[in-house]
Every structure is written in structure tokens, then in C-alpha cells.
Amino acid sequence: MKTLSVIIPVYNEEKTIAQVIKRVFLQEIGEWEKQVIVVDDGSTDGTDNQLQIANNQFPDIKIVRHERNLGKGAAIRTGLKQATGDLVVIQDADLEYDPKDWLKMIKELQNNPGLVAVYGSRELNPERKGYWFFVLGVRILAKLITFLYGAEITDPYTCYKLFQADFLKRLDLKSNGFEIEAEITCKALRAGGKIKEVPISYFPRSFSQGKKIKTKDGLRGILTIIKLSF
């Protein structure tokens, strides 16, 4: 039986984390088993209590905690050290992404043995939603990657990156913040990895609901893309 490792980085998501975990565990992915790893990145709200409640309902969750907030990248890297599955996917702790999209991503990877990853692209969805300035920012980052790395990626900052686990672990990731999204993509392309994208659903939340990524994170992404191209 093959296993999909699901890494859920979480920081101050007491309102959504329990529902996300429930969705993750209840999502059917064919013959695949799931390993669910939650990395609590130093949450200071009621996230810890919600994780305890979810753990009682789903005892198979592996929960790892950072003593202080280090960033999404650091949480992903911590989760990756715990991952033992054949494939790895990242799942945000809000409700913007739906695990129902995993199955078509897995099938795409299985049907194309030359691929190292399948990305769930928000850009390929004709009903693309999101703040216009974030949509524009993603498109700028995508164009920069296409120009510098010679591979057309429409949505490098998508949460849904499904990777062959052994390949992802070899990338030696270093980023702590949201620039981890750029680092993963650029290092994968530099290593000769082939990435395919499939359209996914996306339900953006507002800043009042807890959206955390900021303009400065996009600028750090640009610097990361340029730095890694050398």
C-alpha cells in the first residue's frame, strides 16, 4: 500500500484547523493511505486546544510543535523530516483549498512517470478568484520563473504541490517564510524536475478572516527566484 504524506503547517488557525483536519481524514484517495502531519508553528490562540480535540477524533495525526513562530517554510521543512510516504502534499490550515483535488493530482503523477511533481493551479481554473493584486503578483512571479528557468509554471505560489517524496527531500530547502513556495519550484526546476499543473478549486479568504501573506512576501519571492537562478 502506498502512502501520501500530508503536511499541514498551522499558525493561529483555531477557527478552521479542526475542519481542515476532518476534511483531510475523510477525503478518499483510492488505494492510497494517508499520513497526516500537523506542524503547529508557535500558535498563540486556541489552535492547540483544537488540535487536541481533533487528535481525540483522529488519533493517527502526528502533531509537531515549534516553541515560537518561525514561518511557513520552517513548518514545511519540519513536516518533511517526519514524512515517510511515497508522495508529499502540502495542505494549508485554512479553508482555501479542497482536498478533493488531490485525487486528480495523484492520477496525473501516476500516469506520467517522468514527472517529479504536479501542481494544483488556481490560474488554470477559468473561475479564478482572489484579490486582484495577489493574482497579479502570482502572475509576475510565474513570468519571472518562466523567463529565468525556461519552464512555464502558471501558479508557483499554489499551496497544492504534490511531489515524489524522495525528490522533494533532496532539494535541501532552506527558507523559513512564504518564499519557500518559490524555493521549492526553482530548486526542482534547477534539478531537472518536470512539473505539470492541473486546475483546482480555490476559495480565498479575507484578511479579516486571517489571511497572512503580504506584499513583502512577494518581494522576498522575487529575490529568491533571482538568487537561485545563479
DRENMILO-278611 format. One record per residue: x negated, y negated, z of N, C-alpha, C in turn; residue in three letters; residue number from 0. Coordinates in nm, 2 decimals, padded with zeros to 4 digits. Last residue first. Layout:
     n_X     n_Y     n_Z    ca_X    ca_Y    ca_Z     c_X     c_Y     c_Z   aa    i
       X       Y       Z       X       Y       Z       X       Y       Z  ALA  NUM
...
***
This chain:
     n_X     n_Y     n_Z    ca_X    ca_Y    ca_Z     c_X     c_Y     c_Z   aa    i
  -02.11  -03.18  -01.03  -02.25  -03.18  -01.05  -02.32  -03.06  -00.99  PHE  229
  -01.85  -03.15  -00.95  -01.88  -03.13  -01.09  -02.03  -03.13  -01.12  SER  228
  -01.84  -03.21  -00.68  -01.85  -03.07  -00.71  -01.88  -03.05  -00.86  LEU  227
  -01.79  -03.49  -00.70  -01.91  -03.44  -00.64  -01.94  -03.29  -00.68  LYS  226
  -01.54  -03.51  -00.83  -01.66  -03.56  -00.89  -01.78  -03.50  -00.84  ILE  225
  -01.38  -03.38  -00.63  -01.38  -03.33  -00.77  -01.51  -03.38  -00.84  ILE  224
  -01.42  -03.55  -00.41  -01.46  -03.41  -00.40  -01.47  -03.35  -00.54  THR  223
  -01.32  -03.79  -00.50  -01.46  -03.78  -00.47  -01.51  -03.64  -00.46  LEU  222
  -01.05  -03.71  -00.52  -01.12  -03.76  -00.64  -01.27  -03.75  -00.61  ILE  221
  -00.99  -03.66  -00.25  -00.98  -03.55  -00.35  -01.06  -03.59  -00.48  GLY  220
  -01.01  -03.90  -00.14  -01.11  -03.80  -00.10  -01.11  -03.69  -00.20  ARG  219
  -00.78  -04.01  -00.26  -00.91  -04.07  -00.29  -01.03  -03.97  -00.25  LEU  218
  -00.58  -03.86  -00.14  -00.60  -03.85  -00.28  -00.74  -03.90  -00.32  GLY  217
  -00.61  -03.95   00.12  -00.64  -03.81   00.09  -00.66  -03.78  -00.06  ASP  216
  -00.52  -04.21   00.11  -00.66  -04.18   00.13  -00.70  -04.04   00.10  LYS  215
  -00.25  -04.17   00.08  -00.32  -04.22  -00.03  -00.47  -04.19  -00.01  THR  214
  -00.16  -03.87   00.27  -00.17  -04.01   00.25  -00.25  -04.04   00.12  LYS  213
   00.04  -03.61   00.41  -00.06  -03.65   00.32  -00.05  -03.80   00.28  ILE  212
   00.27  -03.57   00.57   00.15  -03.61   00.63   00.04  -03.66   00.53  LYS  211
   00.62  -03.59   00.66   00.52  -03.57   00.55   00.39  -03.64   00.60  LYS  210
   00.83  -03.61   00.85   00.70  -03.56   00.89   00.59  -03.54   00.78  GLY  209
   01.05  -03.74   00.80   01.07  -03.60   00.83   00.93  -03.54   00.86  GLN  208
   00.96  -03.99   00.72   01.03  -03.98   00.85   01.05  -03.84   00.89  SER  207
   00.86  -03.92   00.47   00.76  -03.95   00.58   00.83  -03.94   00.71  PHE  206
   01.06  -03.65   00.34   01.02  -03.79   00.35   00.92  -03.80   00.46  SER  205
   00.99  -03.36   00.13   01.05  -03.42   00.24   01.00  -03.57   00.25  ARG  204
   01.07  -03.19  -00.18   00.98  -03.28  -00.10   01.06  -03.34   00.02  PRO  203
   01.09  -02.90  -00.28   01.19  -02.98  -00.21   01.11  -03.08  -00.12  PHE  202
   01.05  -02.70  -00.57   00.99  -02.79  -00.47   01.09  -02.88  -00.41  TYR  201
   00.99  -02.40  -00.75   01.08  -02.50  -00.69   01.00  -02.58  -00.59  SER  200
   00.74  -02.36  -01.02   00.80  -02.32  -00.89   00.90  -02.43  -00.85  ILE  199
   00.59  -02.22  -01.31   00.67  -02.32  -01.24   00.73  -02.27  -01.11  PRO  198
   00.25  -02.11  -01.30   00.39  -02.08  -01.32   00.47  -02.18  -01.25  VAL  197
  -00.09  -02.10  -01.43   00.02  -02.16  -01.35   00.16  -02.11  -01.39  GLU  196
  -00.40  -01.93  -01.38  -00.28  -01.95  -01.46  -00.18  -02.02  -01.37  LYS  195
  -00.75  -01.94  -01.39  -00.63  -01.97  -01.32  -00.51  -01.99  -01.41  ILE  194
  -01.05  -01.77  -01.38  -00.94  -01.81  -01.47  -00.82  -01.82  -01.38  LYS  193
  -01.38  -01.86  -01.27  -01.25  -01.80  -01.25  -01.14  -01.86  -01.34  GLY  192
  -01.63  -01.96  -01.27  -01.59  -01.89  -01.39  -01.45  -01.83  -01.37  GLY  191
  -01.71  -02.12  -01.07  -01.75  -01.98  -01.06  -01.70  -01.90  -01.18  ALA  190
  -01.57  -02.35  -01.13  -01.72  -02.35  -01.15  -01.77  -02.21  -01.14  ARG  189
  -01.32  -02.28  -01.06  -01.35  -02.30  -01.20  -01.50  -02.30  -01.22  LEU  188
  -01.35  -02.26  -00.78  -01.30  -02.15  -00.85  -01.34  -02.16  -01.00  ALA  187
  -01.42  -02.52  -00.72  -01.52  -02.42  -00.70  -01.48  -02.29  -00.77  LYS  186
  -01.19  -02.66  -00.79  -01.31  -02.69  -00.85  -01.41  -02.58  -00.84  CYS  185
  -00.99  -02.54  -00.61  -00.98  -02.54  -00.76  -01.11  -02.56  -00.83  THR  184
  -01.10  -02.60  -00.36  -01.07  -02.46  -00.40  -01.06  -02.45  -00.55  ILE  183
  -01.12  -02.88  -00.36  -01.24  -02.79  -00.35  -01.21  -02.65  -00.40  GLU  182
  -00.86  -02.97  -00.37  -00.95  -03.00  -00.48  -01.07  -02.90  -00.48  ALA  181
  -00.77  -02.87  -00.12  -00.70  -02.84  -00.24  -00.79  -02.86  -00.37  GLU  180
  -00.93  -03.00   00.06  -00.95  -02.85   00.04  -00.88  -02.81  -00.09  ILE  179
  -00.84  -03.25   00.11  -00.93  -03.23  -00.01  -00.97  -03.08  -00.03  GLU  178
  -00.72  -03.25   00.35  -00.64  -03.21   00.23  -00.72  -03.19   00.11  PHE  177
  -01.01  -03.15   00.55  -00.88  -03.22   00.52  -00.81  -03.16   00.40  GLY  176
  -01.24  -03.00   00.55  -01.15  -02.99   00.67  -01.02  -03.05   00.64  ASN  175
  -01.44  -02.79   00.32  -01.35  -02.91   00.35  -01.27  -02.89   00.48  SER  174
  -01.57  -02.56   00.25  -01.63  -02.65   00.35  -01.54  -02.76   00.40  LYS  173
  -01.59  -02.23   00.12  -01.52  -02.35   00.14  -01.57  -02.43   00.26  LEU  172
  -01.70  -02.01  -00.04  -01.77  -02.08   00.07  -01.71  -02.22   00.08  ASP  171
  -01.60  -01.83  -00.22  -01.61  -01.97  -00.26  -01.68  -02.06  -00.16  LEU  170
  -01.54  -01.58  -00.14  -01.68  -01.60  -00.19  -01.70  -01.75  -00.23  ARG  169
  -01.27  -01.57  -00.08  -01.37  -01.57   00.03  -01.51  -01.60  -00.02  LYS  168
  -01.16  -01.56  -00.34  -01.14  -01.68  -00.26  -01.25  -01.69  -00.15  LEU  167
  -01.23  -01.29  -00.41  -01.28  -01.41  -00.49  -01.28  -01.53  -00.41  PHE  166
  -01.09  -01.14  -00.23  -01.24  -01.13  -00.23  -01.30  -01.25  -00.31  ASP  165
  -00.82  -01.21  -00.29  -00.88  -01.24  -00.16  -01.03  -01.24  -00.17  ALA  164
  -00.69  -01.37  -00.56  -00.76  -01.25  -00.52  -00.84  -01.28  -00.40  GLN  163
  -00.44  -01.62  -00.46  -00.58  -01.58  -00.50  -00.61  -01.43  -00.48  PHE  162
  -00.22  -01.86  -00.51  -00.23  -01.72  -00.49  -00.36  -01.67  -00.55  LEU  161
  -00.11  -02.15  -00.39  -00.23  -02.10  -00.46  -00.24  -01.95  -00.42  LYS  160
   00.10  -02.37  -00.32   00.11  -02.23  -00.36   00.00  -02.20  -00.45  TYR  159
   00.06  -02.64  -00.29   00.03  -02.56  -00.17   00.02  -02.41  -00.22  CYS  158
  -00.10  -02.83  -00.55   00.01  -02.75  -00.50  -00.03  -02.66  -00.38  THR  157
  -00.30  -02.98  -00.65  -00.27  -03.00  -00.51  -00.14  -02.93  -00.47  TYR  156
  -00.32  -02.93  -00.92  -00.43  -02.88  -00.84  -00.40  -02.90  -00.69  PRO  155
  -00.14  -02.89  -01.17  -00.10  -02.92  -01.03  -00.20  -02.87  -00.93  ASP  154
  -00.23  -02.83  -01.42  -00.14  -02.94  -01.41  -00.11  -02.98  -01.26  THR  153
  -00.54  -02.78  -01.56  -00.46  -02.74  -01.44  -00.36  -02.86  -01.42  ILE  152
  -00.74  -02.67  -01.81  -00.62  -02.75  -01.79  -00.54  -02.70  -01.67  GLU  151
  -01.08  -02.71  -01.79  -00.97  -02.62  -01.77  -00.84  -02.70  -01.74  ALA  150
  -01.31  -02.87  -01.79  -01.27  -02.80  -01.91  -01.16  -02.70  -01.90  GLY  149
  -01.40  -03.02  -01.58  -01.42  -02.88  -01.57  -01.38  -02.80  -01.69  TYR  148
  -01.35  -03.29  -01.63  -01.48  -03.25  -01.58  -01.51  -03.10  -01.58  LEU  147
  -01.09  -03.29  -01.74  -01.20  -03.36  -01.81  -01.33  -03.31  -01.77  PHE  146
  -00.94  -03.15  -01.55  -00.94  -03.11  -01.69  -01.06  -03.17  -01.77  THR  145
  -00.98  -03.32  -01.33  -01.03  -03.18  -01.33  -01.04  -03.13  -01.47  ILE  144
  -00.85  -03.55  -01.42  -00.99  -03.55  -01.39  -01.05  -03.41  -01.39  LEU  143
  -00.59  -03.45  -01.44  -00.66  -03.50  -01.56  -00.81  -03.50  -01.54  LYS  142
  -00.53  -03.40  -01.17  -00.53  -03.29  -01.27  -00.60  -03.33  -01.40  ALA  141
  -00.54  -03.66  -01.06  -00.63  -03.56  -01.02  -00.64  -03.44  -01.12  LEU  140
  -00.32  -03.77  -01.20  -00.46  -03.83  -01.22  -00.56  -03.72  -01.17  ILE  139
  -00.11  -03.61  -01.10  -00.15  -03.61  -01.25  -00.28  -03.67  -01.28  ARG  138
  -00.11  -03.68  -00.84  -00.14  -03.54  -00.87  -00.18  -03.54  -01.02  VAL  137
  -00.04  -03.95  -00.86  -00.17  -03.92  -00.80  -00.21  -03.77  -00.84  GLY  136
   00.22  -03.93  -00.96   00.12  -03.99  -01.04  -00.02  -03.95  -00.99  LEU  135
   00.34  -03.81  -00.74   00.34  -03.74  -00.86   00.24  -03.80  -00.96  VAL  134
   00.30  -04.02  -00.55   00.24  -03.89  -00.53   00.23  -03.81  -00.66  PHE  133
   00.46  -04.21  -00.67   00.32  -04.24  -00.65   00.24  -04.12  -00.62  PHE  132
   00.72  -04.11  -00.66   00.66  -04.13  -00.79   00.50  -04.15  -00.78  TRP  131
   00.79  -03.83  -00.45   00.76  -03.97  -00.46   00.68  -04.00  -00.59  TYR  130
   00.97  -03.57  -00.62   00.87  -03.62  -00.53   00.85  -03.77  -00.55  GLY  129
   01.04  -03.30  -00.86   01.08  -03.40  -00.76   00.96  -03.45  -00.68  LYS  128
   01.11  -03.17  -01.17   01.01  -03.21  -01.08   01.05  -03.32  -00.99  ARG  127
   01.26  -03.01  -01.34   01.33  -03.09  -01.24   01.23  -03.14  -01.13  GLU  126
   01.09  -02.85  -01.49   01.15  -02.97  -01.55   01.23  -03.06  -01.46  PRO  125
   00.79  -02.75  -01.35   00.93  -02.75  -01.33   01.00  -02.87  -01.39  ASN  124
   00.53  -02.81  -01.38   00.59  -02.72  -01.49   00.74  -02.71  -01.47  LEU  123
   00.46  -02.94  -01.14   00.47  -03.01  -01.27   00.53  -02.94  -01.38  GLU  122
   00.44  -02.75  -00.95   00.55  -02.83  -00.95   00.57  -02.91  -01.08  ARG  121
   00.31  -02.43  -01.00   00.30  -02.57  -01.04   00.44  -02.64  -01.03  SER  120
   00.14  -02.20  -00.82   00.28  -02.24  -00.84   00.28  -02.39  -00.87  GLY  119
  -00.13  -02.03  -00.97  -00.08  -02.15  -00.90   00.07  -02.17  -00.93  TYR  118
  -00.32  -01.74  -00.94  -00.20  -01.80  -01.00  -00.15  -01.91  -00.91  VAL  117
  -00.65  -01.62  -00.99  -00.55  -01.69  -00.92  -00.43  -01.73  -01.00  ALA  116
  -00.81  -01.48  -01.16  -00.85  -01.48  -01.01  -00.74  -01.54  -00.93  VAL  115
  -00.73  -01.27  -01.44  -00.71  -01.39  -01.36  -00.76  -01.37  -01.21  LEU  114
  -00.75  -01.04  -01.58  -00.86  -01.13  -01.59  -00.85  -01.26  -01.50  GLY  113
  -00.51  -00.90  -01.56  -00.62  -00.86  -01.48  -00.74  -00.95  -01.48  PRO  112
  -00.21  -00.98  -01.55  -00.32  -01.05  -01.62  -00.45  -01.02  -01.54  ASN  111
  -00.01  -00.87  -01.40   00.00  -00.85  -01.54  -00.12  -00.91  -01.62  ASN  110
  -00.08  -00.96  -01.14  -00.09  -00.82  -01.17  -00.09  -00.79  -01.32  GLN  109
  -00.01  -01.23  -01.17  -00.15  -01.19  -01.14  -00.17  -01.05  -01.17  LEU  108
   00.26  -01.22  -01.22   00.17  -01.28  -01.32   00.03  -01.24  -01.30  GLU  107
   00.35  -01.10  -00.98   00.36  -01.03  -01.10   00.27  -01.08  -01.21  LYS  106
   00.29  -01.31  -00.80   00.22  -01.19  -00.79   00.23  -01.11  -00.92  ILE  105
   00.47  -01.50  -00.90   00.33  -01.53  -00.90   00.25  -01.40  -00.89  MET  104
   00.71  -01.38  -00.85   00.67  -01.41  -00.99   00.53  -01.44  -01.00  LYS  103
   00.70  -01.38  -00.57   00.70  -01.25  -00.64   00.66  -01.27  -00.79  LEU  102
   00.70  -01.64  -00.46   00.58  -01.56  -00.46   00.58  -01.44  -00.56  TRP  101
   00.93  -01.78  -00.46   00.85  -01.79  -00.58   00.72  -01.70  -00.58  ASP  100
   01.04  -01.75  -00.21   01.10  -01.67  -00.32   01.02  -01.67  -00.45  LYS   99
   00.93  -01.93  -00.04   00.86  -01.80  -00.06   00.92  -01.71  -00.17  PRO   98
   00.93  -02.26  -00.13   01.02  -02.15  -00.10   00.94  -02.02  -00.13  ASP   97
   00.83  -02.57   00.02   00.80  -02.46  -00.07   00.88  -02.34  -00.03  TYR   96
   00.91  -02.75   00.21   00.90  -02.80   00.08   00.88  -02.69  -00.03  GLU   95
   00.94  -02.73   00.49   01.03  -02.65   00.40   01.03  -02.70   00.26  LEU   94
   00.62  -02.67   00.65   00.75  -02.75   00.63   00.84  -02.66   00.54  ASP   93
   00.39  -02.54   00.65   00.48  -02.51   00.76   00.60  -02.60   00.76  ALA   92
   00.28  -02.38   00.34   00.29  -02.49   00.43   00.40  -02.47   00.54  ASP   91
   00.09  -02.10   00.27   00.23  -02.14   00.29   00.24  -02.26   00.39  GLN   90
  -00.12  -01.95   00.04  -00.11  -02.05   00.15   00.04  -02.09   00.15  ILE   89
  -00.22  -01.61  -00.01  -00.14  -01.72  -00.05  -00.13  -01.82   00.07  VAL   88
  -00.42  -01.35  -00.12  -00.40  -01.45  -00.02  -00.32  -01.56  -00.08  VAL   87
  -00.45  -00.99  -00.16  -00.42  -01.12  -00.21  -00.40  -01.22  -00.10  LEU   86
  -00.52  -00.79   00.01  -00.58  -00.79  -00.12  -00.56  -00.92  -00.19  ASP   85
  -00.59  -00.90   00.36  -00.51  -00.85   00.25  -00.59  -00.85   00.11  GLY   84
  -00.70  -01.00   00.58  -00.75  -00.87   00.54  -00.68  -00.82   00.42  THR   83
  -00.79  -01.30   00.73  -00.72  -01.24   00.63  -00.78  -01.11   00.59  ALA   82
  -00.94  -01.45   00.90  -00.86  -01.35   00.96  -00.79  -01.26   00.86  GLN   81
  -01.06  -01.64   00.75  -01.15  -01.54   00.82  -01.07  -01.43   00.88  LYS   80
  -00.84  -01.78   00.67  -00.91  -01.70   00.57  -01.00  -01.60   00.63  LEU   79
  -00.79  -01.94   00.89  -00.70  -01.83   00.85  -00.76  -01.73   00.75  GLY   78
  -01.00  -02.11   00.88  -00.99  -02.03   00.99  -00.90  -01.91   00.96  THR   77
  -00.94  -02.24   00.64  -01.07  -02.16   00.65  -01.06  -02.07   00.77  ARG   76
  -00.70  -02.36   00.70  -00.70  -02.26   00.60  -00.83  -02.18   00.61  ILE   75
  -00.79  -02.54   00.90  -00.70  -02.44   00.93  -00.69  -02.33   00.83  ALA   74
  -00.96  -02.71   00.75  -01.02  -02.63   00.86  -00.92  -02.51   00.90  ALA   73
  -00.77  -02.82   00.58  -00.87  -02.74   00.53  -00.94  -02.65   00.63  GLY   72
  -00.61  -02.97   00.76  -00.55  -02.85   00.68  -00.66  -02.76   00.63  LYS   71
  -00.77  -03.05   01.07  -00.73  -03.08   00.94  -00.68  -02.95   00.87  GLY   70
  -00.81  -03.04   01.34  -00.93  -03.05   01.26  -00.89  -03.08   01.11  LEU   69
  -00.69  -03.11   01.66  -00.66  -03.12   01.52  -00.78  -03.14   01.44  ASN   68
  -00.82  -02.87   01.90  -00.78  -03.00   01.86  -00.76  -03.00   01.71  ARG   67
  -00.83  -02.60   01.93  -00.82  -02.68   02.05  -00.78  -02.82   02.02  GLU   66
  -00.64  -02.39   01.72  -00.75  -02.48   01.73  -00.73  -02.57   01.86  HIS   65
  -00.53  -02.06   01.73  -00.51  -02.20   01.77  -00.64  -02.27   01.77  ARG   64
  -00.35  -01.81   01.56  -00.48  -01.86   01.60  -00.46  -02.00   01.63  VAL   63
  -00.14  -01.53   01.55  -00.15  -01.67   01.58  -00.28  -01.71   01.63  ILE   62
   00.01  -01.30   01.35  -00.12  -01.33   01.41  -00.13  -01.48   01.43  LYS   61
   00.32  -01.13   01.38   00.25  -01.26   01.35   00.11  -01.26   01.42  ILE   60
   00.46  -00.91   01.47   00.34  -00.89   01.38   00.27  -01.02   01.34  ASP   59
   00.69  -00.98   01.60   00.57  -00.95   01.68   00.44  -00.94   01.59  PRO   58
   00.93  -01.18   01.57   00.84  -01.12   01.47   00.70  -01.09   01.53  PHE   57
   01.04  -01.27   01.80   01.13  -01.22   01.70   01.05  -01.14   01.59  GLN   56
   00.82  -01.36   01.94   00.91  -01.27   02.00   01.00  -01.20   01.90  ASN   55
   00.72  -01.55   01.76   00.64  -01.43   01.79   00.72  -01.32   01.86  ASN   54
   00.91  -01.75   01.78   00.90  -01.67   01.66   00.83  -01.54   01.68  ALA   53
   00.85  -01.84   02.04   00.98  -01.78   02.01   00.98  -01.70   01.89  ILE   52
   00.59  -01.93   02.00   00.61  -01.82   02.09   00.75  -01.75   02.07  GLN   51
   00.64  -02.13   01.82   00.56  -02.02   01.77   00.58  -01.90   01.87  LEU   50
   00.78  -02.31   01.98   00.85  -02.25   01.86   00.77  -02.13   01.81  GLN   49
   00.57  -02.38   02.15   00.69  -02.31   02.20   00.76  -02.24   02.09  ASN   48
   00.40  -02.51   01.97   00.35  -02.39   02.04   00.47  -02.31   02.10  ASP   47
   00.55  -02.74   01.89   00.51  -02.63   01.79   00.48  -02.50   01.86  THR   46
   00.62  -02.97   02.02   00.67  -02.84   02.07   00.64  -02.72   01.98  GLY   45
   00.31  -03.14   01.99   00.45  -03.14   02.01   00.50  -03.01   02.06  ASP   44
   00.05  -03.11   01.92   00.07  -03.17   02.05   00.22  -03.19   02.08  THR   43
  -00.17  -02.87   01.76  -00.04  -02.94   01.77  -00.02  -02.99   01.91  SER   42
  -00.41  -02.76   01.65  -00.41  -02.85   01.76  -00.28  -02.93   01.78  GLY   41
  -00.31  -02.60   01.43  -00.42  -02.69   01.42  -00.41  -02.80   01.53  ASP   40
  -00.24  -02.28   01.43  -00.19  -02.40   01.49  -00.31  -02.49   01.51  ASP   39
  -00.21  -02.06   01.18  -00.31  -02.14   01.25  -00.26  -02.27   01.30  VAL   38
  -00.07  -01.75   01.13  -00.04  -01.89   01.16  -00.16  -01.95   01.23  VAL   37
  -00.05  -01.50   00.90  -00.15  -01.56   00.99  -00.11  -01.71   01.01  ILE   36
   00.09  -01.20   00.82   00.12  -01.34   00.84   00.03  -01.39   00.94  VAL   35
   00.08  -00.97   00.56   00.00  -01.01   00.69   00.02  -01.16   00.71  GLN   34
   00.31  -00.76   00.40   00.26  -00.89   00.44   00.18  -00.89   00.57  LYS   33
   00.30  -00.52   00.12   00.32  -00.56   00.27   00.27  -00.70   00.29  GLU   32
   00.47  -00.47  -00.19   00.36  -00.53  -00.11   00.40  -00.55   00.04  TRP   31
   00.66  -00.38  -00.35   00.59  -00.28  -00.28   00.48  -00.34  -00.19  GLU   30
   00.86  -00.68  -00.32   00.84  -00.55  -00.38   00.76  -00.45  -00.29  GLY   29
   00.89  -00.88  -00.13   00.79  -00.89  -00.24   00.75  -00.75  -00.30  ILE   28
   01.14  -01.06   00.04   01.10  -00.93  -00.02   01.00  -00.96  -00.14  GLU   27
   01.13  -01.25   00.32   01.11  -01.26   00.18   01.06  -01.12   00.13  GLN   26
   01.12  -01.25   00.60   01.24  -01.19   00.53   01.23  -01.18   00.38  LEU   25
   00.89  -01.38   00.67   00.90  -01.24   00.70   01.02  -01.18   00.63  PHE   24
   00.94  -01.64   00.56   00.82  -01.56   00.52   00.84  -01.42   00.55  VAL   23
   01.17  -01.73   00.70   01.17  -01.71   00.55   01.06  -01.62   00.50  ARG   22
   01.05  -01.73   00.96   01.16  -01.64   00.93   01.18  -01.62   00.78  LYS   21
   00.86  -01.94   00.92   00.82  -01.80   00.96   00.93  -01.70   00.93  ILE   20
   01.04  -02.15   00.88   00.94  -02.11   00.77   00.90  -01.97   00.80  VAL   19
   01.17  -02.17   01.12   01.25  -02.14   01.00   01.16  -02.09   00.89  GLN   18
   00.96  -02.25   01.29   01.04  -02.12   01.31   01.11  -02.08   01.19  ALA   17
   00.88  -02.49   01.18   00.79  -02.38   01.17   00.86  -02.25   01.20  ILE   16
   01.04  -02.72   01.20   01.05  -02.64   01.08   00.98  -02.51   01.09  THR   15
   01.00  -02.87   01.43   01.14  -02.87   01.37   01.15  -02.77   01.26  LYS   14
   00.73  -02.87   01.49   00.82  -02.80   01.58   00.96  -02.78   01.52  GLU   13
   00.48  -02.93   01.37   00.60  -02.90   01.29   00.70  -02.82   01.37  GLU   12
   00.20  -03.00   01.43   00.32  -03.08   01.48   00.44  -03.06   01.38  ASN   11
   00.06  -02.82   01.19   00.03  -02.92   01.28   00.15  -03.01   01.31  TYR   10
  -00.05  -02.51   01.05   00.06  -02.59   01.10   00.01  -02.69   01.20  VAL    9
  -00.10  -02.29   00.78  -00.16  -02.39   00.86  -00.05  -02.48   00.92  PRO    8
  -00.06  -01.97   00.72   00.03  -02.09   00.74  -00.04  -02.18   00.83  ILE    7
  -00.13  -01.73   00.48  -00.19  -01.82   00.58  -00.10  -01.95   00.59  ILE    6
  -00.07  -01.41   00.42   00.00  -01.54   00.41  -00.06  -01.62   00.52  VAL    5
  -00.19  -01.15   00.23  -00.21  -01.23   00.35  -00.15  -01.37   00.33  SER    4
  -00.04  -00.86   00.11  -00.05  -01.01   00.08  -00.07  -01.08   00.21  LEU    3
  -00.16  -00.54   00.03  -00.12  -00.64   00.13  -00.14  -00.78   00.08  THR    2
  -00.06  -00.22  -00.09  -00.14  -00.34  -00.10  -00.08  -00.44  -00.01  LYS    1
  -00.08   00.12   00.00   00.00   00.00   00.00  -00.09  -00.12   00.00  MET    0
***
